[in-house]
Amino acid sequence: MALNPTTIEPLLRAWTAGDLAARDALLHQVYPDLKRIASRHLAHDATGHTLNTTALVHEAYVDLIGRDAPAWQGRAQFFAFMSTVMRHVLIDHARRRTADKRGGGAVRVALSDDLVGGESATDLAAMLDLDAAFDRLAVHAPRLAQVAECRLFGGMTDAEIGEALETSERTAARDWQRARAWLRVALTEDAGD
């Protein structure tokens, strides 16, 4: 992320202590970074998507302010958390849009570092299948799910993931390889059902 951690960390600490003005100041300050994360989530969506980057950031913000003040451990954790919230906003949006269209057929999904959903019925179904695989991975190996989410949806580097999850860059890289393999197998099995 582009911001200097020395300008973000004090605001995160103040917000954790309950200072809502610090929360608002932080969100104003990191807004461009949040838009970049939202843009990454929406990068491959088909034309005509009803959510744009601004709407996605605002929906994530509404979700965030409805929660108690989290105990932030640093900027990387904050950005990883916001990316997760954005992913859940998109998943909820996809579920609403495909409620009548789902059909039940599993869709194969290729895993790449820039995987995000689209707007076609196939893309939305793939996004929902990936979300279900993420849920299963979170039960099986929570840290691997966090690493994959940071990488796929947050666009975070191994170093940023390591910082966010308080582990080494090398461990984050190994965890990403394991998570990617696990998700690939899970999605292949789903496509075969």
Secondary structure as GFF3:
##gff-version 3
##sequence-region A 1 193
A	DSSP	alpha_helix	5	16	.	.	.	ID=ss1
A	DSSP	alpha_helix	20	42	.	.	.	ID=ss2
A	DSSP	alpha_helix	53	65	.	.	.	ID=ss3
A	DSSP	alpha_helix	75	98	.	.	.	ID=ss4
A	DSSP	alpha_helix	121	140	.	.	.	ID=ss5
A	DSSP	alpha_helix	142	152	.	.	.	ID=ss6
A	DSSP	alpha_helix	158	164	.	.	.	ID=ss7
A	DSSP	alpha_helix	169	192	.	.	.	ID=ss8
###
